[in-house]
Amino acid sequence: MTRLIEPVRTAPLATAPGRAGSRVAWTFVLLTALAVGAYSAVPYFTVSLRELAGDDVGLAPTYAETSPFVQAALYVHIAGSAVALVLGALQFWRGLRTRAPKVHRWLGRIYLAGVAVGAVGGLIIAPSSPAGYVGFFGFSALAVLWLATAWRAYRAIRRRDIAGHQAWMIRNYALTYAGVMLRVWLPLLLLAPLLLGLPWEFDEAFANAYAAVPFLCWLPNLVFAEWLIRRRGLPSYRLPLARA
Ligand code: HEM
Protein backbone atom coordinates (compact mmCIF):
# COMPACT_ATOMS: atom_id res chain seq x y z
CA MET A 1 0.00 0.00 0.00
CA THR A 2 1.25 3.54 -0.80
CA ARG A 3 2.33 5.45 2.31
CA LEU A 4 0.99 9.01 2.45
CA ILE A 5 3.53 10.20 4.95
CA GLU A 6 7.19 10.49 4.21
CA PRO A 7 9.85 11.83 6.49
CA VAL A 8 11.29 15.09 5.12
CA ARG A 9 14.81 15.72 6.32
CA THR A 10 15.48 19.32 7.17
CA ALA A 11 17.99 20.99 9.45
CA PRO A 12 16.97 20.75 13.12
CA LEU A 13 15.83 24.07 14.59
CA ALA A 14 17.40 23.93 17.99
CA THR A 15 18.86 27.42 18.04
CA ALA A 16 18.07 29.69 20.99
CA PRO A 17 16.40 32.48 18.91
CA GLY A 18 14.23 29.78 17.27
CA ARG A 19 13.13 28.55 20.71
CA ALA A 20 12.42 32.11 21.90
CA GLY A 21 10.32 32.71 18.78
CA SER A 22 8.40 29.49 19.40
CA ARG A 23 7.69 30.56 22.98
CA VAL A 24 6.33 33.93 21.85
CA ALA A 25 4.18 32.25 19.17
CA TRP A 26 2.90 29.67 21.65
CA THR A 27 2.00 32.36 24.23
CA PHE A 28 0.15 34.28 21.51
CA VAL A 29 -1.80 31.18 20.49
CA LEU A 30 -2.69 30.36 24.11
CA LEU A 31 -3.85 33.92 24.89
CA THR A 32 -5.92 34.22 21.71
CA ALA A 33 -7.47 30.78 22.41
CA LEU A 34 -8.40 31.88 25.95
CA ALA A 35 -9.76 35.21 24.68
CA VAL A 36 -11.94 33.63 21.98
CA GLY A 37 -13.12 30.89 24.39
CA ALA A 38 -14.15 33.56 26.91
CA TYR A 39 -15.52 36.12 24.46
CA SER A 40 -17.47 33.88 22.08
CA ALA A 41 -18.32 30.73 24.09
CA VAL A 42 -18.98 31.90 27.67
CA PRO A 43 -22.00 34.13 26.83
CA TYR A 44 -23.86 31.06 25.50
CA PHE A 45 -23.62 29.44 28.97
CA THR A 46 -24.51 32.50 31.05
CA VAL A 47 -27.56 33.91 29.21
CA SER A 48 -30.40 32.14 27.33
CA LEU A 49 -30.31 31.89 23.54
CA ARG A 50 -33.47 34.07 23.33
CA GLU A 51 -31.87 36.84 25.38
CA LEU A 52 -28.65 36.65 23.33
CA ALA A 53 -30.77 36.84 20.17
CA GLY A 54 -32.53 39.94 21.55
CA ASP A 55 -29.14 41.56 22.12
CA ASP A 56 -28.02 40.48 18.61
CA VAL A 57 -25.05 38.51 20.00
CA GLY A 58 -23.11 36.44 17.43
CA LEU A 59 -25.28 33.91 15.61
CA ALA A 60 -27.83 33.67 18.44
CA PRO A 61 -30.62 35.31 16.32
CA THR A 62 -30.19 32.53 13.70
CA TYR A 63 -30.13 29.68 16.23
CA ALA A 64 -32.98 31.00 18.41
CA GLU A 65 -35.23 30.12 15.43
CA THR A 66 -33.99 26.53 14.96
CA SER A 67 -35.32 23.26 16.46
CA PRO A 68 -34.38 22.22 20.05
CA PHE A 69 -32.22 19.45 18.53
CA VAL A 70 -30.13 21.94 16.53
CA GLN A 71 -29.95 24.28 19.52
CA ALA A 72 -28.70 21.42 21.73
CA ALA A 73 -26.10 20.59 19.05
CA LEU A 74 -24.99 24.26 19.06
CA TYR A 75 -24.39 24.13 22.84
CA VAL A 76 -22.61 20.76 22.59
CA HIS A 77 -20.51 22.16 19.73
CA ILE A 78 -19.52 25.31 21.61
CA ALA A 79 -18.65 23.42 24.83
CA GLY A 80 -16.56 20.71 23.08
CA SER A 81 -14.80 23.16 20.75
CA ALA A 82 -13.96 25.66 23.50
CA VAL A 83 -12.43 22.88 25.64
CA ALA A 84 -10.41 21.70 22.62
CA LEU A 85 -9.28 25.24 21.76
CA VAL A 86 -7.82 25.92 25.22
CA LEU A 87 -6.49 22.44 26.05
CA GLY A 88 -5.00 22.05 22.59
CA ALA A 89 -2.85 25.15 23.08
CA LEU A 90 -1.57 23.78 26.40
CA GLN A 91 -0.61 20.48 24.75
CA PHE A 92 2.05 22.24 22.64
CA TRP A 93 3.85 23.41 25.80
CA ARG A 94 7.08 21.43 25.79
CA GLY A 95 7.53 21.78 29.57
CA LEU A 96 4.27 20.01 30.24
CA ARG A 97 5.06 17.18 27.83
CA THR A 98 8.51 16.51 29.27
CA ARG A 99 7.85 17.16 33.00
CA ALA A 100 4.35 15.75 33.31
CA PRO A 101 3.75 13.26 30.48
CA LYS A 102 0.80 11.72 32.35
CA VAL A 103 -0.95 15.11 32.47
CA HIS A 104 -0.21 15.52 28.74
CA ARG A 105 -1.81 12.11 28.06
CA TRP A 106 -4.94 12.90 30.10
CA LEU A 107 -5.35 16.38 28.63
CA GLY A 108 -4.86 14.74 25.22
CA ARG A 109 -7.76 12.37 25.83
CA ILE A 110 -10.01 15.24 26.98
CA TYR A 111 -8.86 17.28 23.95
CA LEU A 112 -9.80 14.44 21.56
CA ALA A 113 -13.20 14.06 23.25
CA GLY A 114 -13.71 17.84 22.84
CA VAL A 115 -12.82 17.58 19.13
CA ALA A 116 -15.19 14.60 18.61
CA VAL A 117 -18.09 16.31 20.38
CA GLY A 118 -17.34 19.72 18.79
CA ALA A 119 -17.11 18.23 15.28
CA VAL A 120 -20.32 16.18 15.53
CA GLY A 121 -22.14 19.25 16.89
CA GLY A 122 -20.60 21.33 14.07
CA LEU A 123 -21.85 18.83 11.45
CA ILE A 124 -25.39 19.04 12.85
CA ILE A 125 -25.52 22.85 12.91
CA ALA A 126 -23.71 23.48 9.59
CA PRO A 127 -26.90 23.17 7.44
CA SER A 128 -28.46 26.05 9.48
CA SER A 129 -25.58 28.44 8.71
CA PRO A 130 -26.65 31.91 7.55
CA ALA A 131 -23.96 31.50 4.86
CA GLY A 132 -26.17 28.90 3.08
CA TYR A 133 -24.41 26.29 0.93
CA VAL A 134 -21.00 27.91 1.45
CA GLY A 135 -21.52 27.64 5.22
CA PHE A 136 -22.75 24.08 4.92
CA PHE A 137 -19.84 22.87 2.75
CA GLY A 138 -17.13 24.96 4.42
CA PHE A 139 -18.00 24.07 8.01
CA SER A 140 -18.84 20.44 7.19
CA ALA A 141 -15.50 19.95 5.42
CA LEU A 142 -13.77 21.53 8.43
CA ALA A 143 -15.59 19.17 10.82
CA VAL A 144 -14.72 16.07 8.75
CA LEU A 145 -11.04 17.07 8.47
CA TRP A 146 -11.01 17.91 12.18
CA LEU A 147 -12.16 14.35 12.98
CA ALA A 148 -9.87 12.72 10.40
CA THR A 149 -6.69 14.51 11.57
CA ALA A 150 -7.54 13.76 15.23
CA TRP A 151 -7.92 10.08 14.34
CA ARG A 152 -4.55 10.06 12.50
CA ALA A 153 -2.85 11.77 15.46
CA TYR A 154 -4.33 9.22 17.87
CA ARG A 155 -3.38 6.25 15.69
CA ALA A 156 0.18 7.57 15.31
CA ILE A 157 0.75 7.81 19.06
CA ARG A 158 -0.76 4.34 19.65
CA ARG A 159 1.96 3.08 17.25
CA ARG A 160 4.54 5.10 19.25
CA ASP A 161 5.21 7.20 16.14
CA ILE A 162 5.98 10.45 17.97
CA ALA A 163 6.99 12.51 14.91
CA GLY A 164 3.84 11.43 13.06
CA HIS A 165 1.75 12.24 16.14
CA GLN A 166 3.25 15.73 16.38
CA ALA A 167 2.68 16.42 12.68
CA TRP A 168 -0.98 15.29 12.78
CA MET A 169 -1.57 17.26 15.98
CA ILE A 170 -0.17 20.43 14.37
CA ARG A 171 -2.61 19.91 11.45
CA ASN A 172 -5.44 19.13 13.85
CA TYR A 173 -4.85 22.15 16.07
CA ALA A 174 -4.52 24.39 12.99
CA LEU A 175 -8.11 23.33 12.26
CA THR A 176 -9.18 23.90 15.89
CA TYR A 177 -7.68 27.39 15.57
CA ALA A 178 -10.32 28.10 12.89
CA GLY A 179 -12.42 29.12 15.92
CA VAL A 180 -10.01 32.04 16.41
CA MET A 181 -9.31 32.88 12.77
CA LEU A 182 -13.02 33.13 11.95
CA ARG A 183 -13.24 35.90 14.52
CA VAL A 184 -10.15 37.62 13.10
CA TRP A 185 -11.21 37.44 9.42
CA LEU A 186 -14.82 38.50 10.00
CA PRO A 187 -14.19 42.05 11.32
CA LEU A 188 -11.35 42.53 8.81
CA LEU A 189 -13.56 41.60 5.84
CA LEU A 190 -16.46 43.54 7.30
CA LEU A 191 -14.42 46.75 7.47
CA ALA A 192 -12.38 46.21 4.28
CA PRO A 193 -14.83 48.13 1.99
CA LEU A 194 -14.64 51.12 4.37
CA LEU A 195 -10.84 51.08 4.27
CA LEU A 196 -10.97 50.87 0.46
CA GLY A 197 -13.35 53.86 0.34
CA LEU A 198 -16.22 51.78 -1.11
CA PRO A 199 -19.91 52.33 -0.26
CA TRP A 200 -20.72 50.49 2.98
CA GLU A 201 -23.93 49.16 4.48
CA PHE A 202 -23.77 46.83 7.51
CA ASP A 203 -26.13 44.00 6.41
CA GLU A 204 -24.60 43.76 2.95
CA ALA A 205 -21.02 43.99 4.28
CA PHE A 206 -21.74 41.31 6.90
CA ALA A 207 -23.34 38.93 4.36
CA ASN A 208 -20.32 39.37 2.03
CA ALA A 209 -17.81 38.84 4.82
CA TYR A 210 -19.65 35.85 6.27
CA ALA A 211 -19.79 34.17 2.84
CA ALA A 212 -15.98 33.97 2.86
CA VAL A 213 -15.24 32.76 6.38
CA PRO A 214 -16.54 29.15 6.25
CA PHE A 215 -13.46 28.31 4.12
CA LEU A 216 -11.15 31.22 4.91
CA CYS A 217 -11.12 30.38 8.64
CA TRP A 218 -9.30 27.07 8.06
CA LEU A 219 -7.76 26.66 4.59
CA PRO A 220 -4.82 29.08 5.17
CA ASN A 221 -4.30 27.50 8.63
CA LEU A 222 -3.70 24.12 6.99
CA VAL A 223 -1.16 25.59 4.57
CA PHE A 224 0.62 27.28 7.49
CA ALA A 225 0.55 24.00 9.46
CA GLU A 226 2.21 22.14 6.58
CA TRP A 227 4.91 24.82 6.36
CA LEU A 228 5.52 24.52 10.12
CA ILE A 229 5.69 20.73 9.92
CA ARG A 230 8.35 20.90 7.18
CA ARG A 231 10.26 23.62 9.02
CA ARG A 232 10.44 21.37 12.07
CA GLY A 233 11.57 18.36 10.03
CA LEU A 234 8.42 16.39 10.87
CA PRO A 235 6.80 13.98 8.36
CA SER A 236 5.10 16.20 5.79
CA TYR A 237 2.00 15.32 3.80
CA ARG A 238 2.43 13.93 0.30
CA LEU A 239 -0.43 13.27 -2.08
CA PRO A 240 -0.21 9.76 -3.59
CA LEU A 241 -0.38 11.32 -7.12
CA ALA A 242 2.57 13.61 -6.36
CA ARG A 243 4.59 10.54 -5.32
CA ALA A 244 3.70 8.66 -8.54
C1 HEM B 1 -12.69 23.43 14.15
C2 HEM B 1 -13.86 22.98 13.88
C3 HEM B 1 -15.13 23.77 14.02
C4 HEM B 1 -16.24 23.59 13.25
C5 HEM B 1 -16.44 22.53 12.17
C6 HEM B 1 -17.21 24.56 13.66
C7 HEM B 1 -18.47 24.69 13.14
C8 HEM B 1 -19.36 25.68 13.51
C9 HEM B 1 -20.58 25.97 12.83
C10 HEM B 1 -21.11 25.23 11.60
C11 HEM B 1 -21.15 27.01 13.47
C12 HEM B 1 -22.42 27.71 13.05
C13 HEM B 1 -21.95 28.78 12.10
C14 HEM B 1 -23.04 29.27 11.24
O1 HEM B 1 -24.22 29.01 11.52
O2 HEM B 1 -22.71 29.93 10.22
C15 HEM B 1 -20.32 27.36 14.58
C16 HEM B 1 -20.62 28.36 15.49
C17 HEM B 1 -19.89 28.57 16.65
N1 HEM B 1 -18.71 27.97 16.98
FE1 HEM B 1 -17.73 26.64 15.87
N2 HEM B 1 -16.68 25.32 14.69
C18 HEM B 1 -15.41 24.86 14.94
C19 HEM B 1 -14.53 25.36 15.90
C20 HEM B 1 -14.92 26.15 16.96
C21 HEM B 1 -14.07 26.49 18.05
C22 HEM B 1 -12.64 26.00 18.25
C23 HEM B 1 -14.78 27.27 18.89
C24 HEM B 1 -14.22 27.81 20.18
C25 HEM B 1 -14.78 28.66 20.95
C26 HEM B 1 -16.11 27.44 18.31
C27 HEM B 1 -17.15 28.17 18.86
C28 HEM B 1 -18.31 28.48 18.18
C29 HEM B 1 -19.28 29.46 18.66
C30 HEM B 1 -19.22 30.27 19.95
C31 HEM B 1 -20.28 29.50 17.69
C32 HEM B 1 -21.54 30.36 17.70
C33 HEM B 1 -21.31 31.48 16.72
C34 HEM B 1 -21.16 32.81 17.33
O3 HEM B 1 -22.10 33.26 17.97
O4 HEM B 1 -20.09 33.44 17.11
N3 HEM B 1 -16.15 26.73 17.14
N4 HEM B 1 -19.23 26.55 14.58
Boltz pocket constraint, residues with backbone or C-beta under 6 A from the ligand:
constraints:
  - pocket:
      binder: B
      contacts: [[A, 36], [A, 37], [A, 40], [A, 41], [A, 57], [A, 58], [A, 59], [A, 60], [A, 62], [A, 77], [A, 78], [A, 81], [A, 82], [A, 84], [A, 85], [A, 118], [A, 119], [A, 122], [A, 123], [A, 125], [A, 126], [A, 128], [A, 129], [A, 130], [A, 131], [A, 135], [A, 139], [A, 140], [A, 142], [A, 143], [A, 146], [A, 175], [A, 176], [A, 177], [A, 178], [A, 179], [A, 180]]
      max_distance: 6.0
